[in-house]
Amino acid sequence: MSHPFPDRLADLLAEGDIIDFGDLSPAVNNHLQQGVAAYYDDRPAAEGHFRAALAEDPNALAPWFCLTKINTYQGFLPQAAEAAEQALASAARQGNFAADWRLLAADLPPPWSDQIKQPGSPQRFYAYMLKAWAFVSLKANNLSAAEEQLAAVAQLDPNDDVGHSVIASLAARLRADEDAA
């Protein structure tokens, strides 16, 4: 059963149960909050709100995260991978660095590791979304791709600021199980 989004959002706001997506316009934030509110009741409507947020501000990064996550949990893994790839491209444009993680990991522009520590930086978002894409690859049973993506994230984020080691541990267990079989 679907809840009316404005009422559901008003309920969430009244309860203080909103997500801090960072410094966004009120219109983009409103779409994201409505998408989150709709997520469990009406996932297509939630995705519509996330896409509306992108239409409102094509440079906003948070909607790409939301689209990746909703498609991953719905099992729409090609769409999740596509959203993650678009997230990388958007972050790269904003940070003025290579969008292709293979090229970027091979030739990191300085001061990359300092920028990853900055909340809201395109570099941090990029590393986080590459980690998310690796998770999508794992769910899609593409262990080799996930391992390559995780190796790149480890180069981008040697201090594990975005928590890639959690997904890397999962990939290592899956690899060990595959090798044992």
C-alpha positions in Angstrom: 0.0 0.0 0.0 1.3 3.4 -0.9 1.3 6.4 1.3 0.7 9.9 -0.1 4.2 11.3 -0.3 3.6 14.8 1.0 1.9 13.3 4.1 4.6 10.6 4.6 7.3 13.2 4.2 5.6 15.5 6.6 5.4 12.6 9.1 9.1 11.9 8.6 10.0 15.5 9.0 7.9 15.8 12.2 9.6 12.8 13.6 13.1 14.1 12.7 13.5 11.0 10.6 15.2 12.5 7.5 18.5 11.8 5.9 21.2 14.5 5.7 22.2 14.5 2.1 24.4 17.5 2.5 24.2 20.9 0.9 21.5 20.6 -1.6 18.8 22.9 -2.9 15.4 22.6 -1.0 13.8 21.1 -4.2 16.5 18.4 -4.6 16.4 17.6 -0.9 12.6 17.4 -1.0 12.7 14.9 -3.9 15.4 12.8 -2.1 13.4 12.8 1.2 10.2 11.8 -0.7 12.1 9.1 -2.5 13.4 7.7 0.8 9.9 8.0 2.3 8.5 6.0 -0.7 11.2 3.4 -0.8 9.5 0.7 1.1 6.0 1.3 -0.1 6.4 2.3 -3.7 9.9 1.7 -5.1 9.0 2.9 -8.6 7.8 6.2 -7.2 11.0 6.4 -5.1 13.1 6.0 -8.2 11.0 8.7 -9.9 11.8 11.1 -7.1 15.5 10.3 -7.3 15.5 11.0 -11.0 13.4 14.2 -10.5 16.2 15.3 -8.1 18.7 14.8 -10.9 16.5 16.7 -13.3 16.3 19.5 -10.8 20.1 19.6 -10.4 22.2 17.4 -12.8 25.3 18.1 -10.7 23.8 16.7 -7.5 25.7 13.6 -6.5 23.3 12.2 -3.8 20.6 11.1 -6.3 23.1 8.8 -8.0 23.8 7.1 -4.6 20.1 6.7 -4.1 19.5 5.2 -7.6 22.4 2.8 -7.1 21.1 1.7 -3.8 17.5 1.3 -4.7 18.3 -0.7 -7.9 20.8 -2.9 -6.0 18.2 -3.8 -3.4 15.5 -4.4 -6.0 17.9 -6.8 -7.7 18.1 -4.6 -10.9 21.8 -5.0 -11.0 22.5 -3.7 -14.5 20.6 -0.5 -13.6 22.5 -0.2 -10.3 25.8 -0.6 -12.2 24.8 2.0 -14.7 23.8 4.4 -11.9 27.2 3.8 -10.2 29.0 4.5 -13.4 27.1 7.7 -13.9 27.9 8.7 -10.4 31.6 8.3 -11.1 31.3 10.4 -14.3 29.4 13.1 -12.4 31.9 13.2 -9.6 34.8 13.2 -12.0 33.4 16.2 -13.9 33.0 18.1 -10.6 36.5 17.1 -9.4 38.2 17.6 -12.8 39.7 14.1 -12.9 39.4 11.0 -15.1 36.1 9.3 -14.9 37.4 5.8 -15.8 38.5 4.2 -12.5 41.1 2.1 -14.3 42.9 5.2 -15.6 42.4 7.2 -12.4 43.8 4.5 -10.1 46.9 4.2 -12.4 47.6 7.9 -12.3 46.2 9.6 -9.2 46.2 13.4 -9.4 47.5 15.0 -6.2 46.3 15.6 -3.5 43.8 12.8 -4.0 44.1 11.2 -0.6 43.6 14.5 1.2 40.4 15.2 -0.7 39.0 11.8 0.1 39.0 12.8 3.8 36.8 15.8 3.0 33.0 15.1 3.4 31.1 16.0 0.3 34.2 16.1 -1.9 33.9 14.7 -5.4 36.9 12.5 -4.7 35.3 10.9 -1.6 32.0 10.4 -3.4 33.9 8.8 -6.3 35.7 6.4 -4.1 32.5 5.6 -2.2 30.5 4.9 -5.4 33.3 2.7 -6.8 33.0 0.7 -3.6 29.3 0.6 -4.1 29.8 -0.6 -7.7 32.1 -3.3 -6.5 29.3 -4.5 -4.2 26.9 -4.5 -7.2 29.4 -6.6 -9.1 29.5 -9.1 -6.2 25.7 -9.3 -6.1 25.8 -9.9 -9.9 28.2 -12.8 -9.3 31.0 -11.0 -11.1 33.8 -11.6 -8.6 36.6 -10.7 -10.9 35.2 -7.3 -11.7 34.5 -6.6 -8.0 38.1 -7.5 -7.2 39.4 -5.1 -9.8 37.2 -2.3 -8.6 38.2 -2.9 -5.0 41.8 -2.9 -5.9 41.3 0.5 -7.6 39.4 1.8 -4.5 42.3 0.6 -2.3 44.7 2.7 -4.5 42.4 5.7 -4.3 41.7 5.4 -0.6 44.7 3.7 1.1 43.4 4.7 4.5 40.0 3.1 4.0 38.1 6.3 4.6 35.1 5.0 2.6 35.1 1.6 4.2 36.0 -0.5 1.2 37.7 -3.1 3.4 34.3 -4.4 4.4 33.4 -5.2 0.8 36.9 -6.5 0.1 36.5 -8.9 3.0 33.3 -10.2 1.5 35.0 -10.6 -1.9 37.9 -12.4 -0.3 35.6 -14.9 1.4 33.7 -15.5 -1.9 37.1 -16.0 -3.7 38.2 -18.5 -1.0 34.9 -20.4 -1.3 35.2 -20.4 -5.1 38.8 -21.6 -4.9 37.9 -24.3 -2.4 35.1 -25.6 -4.6 
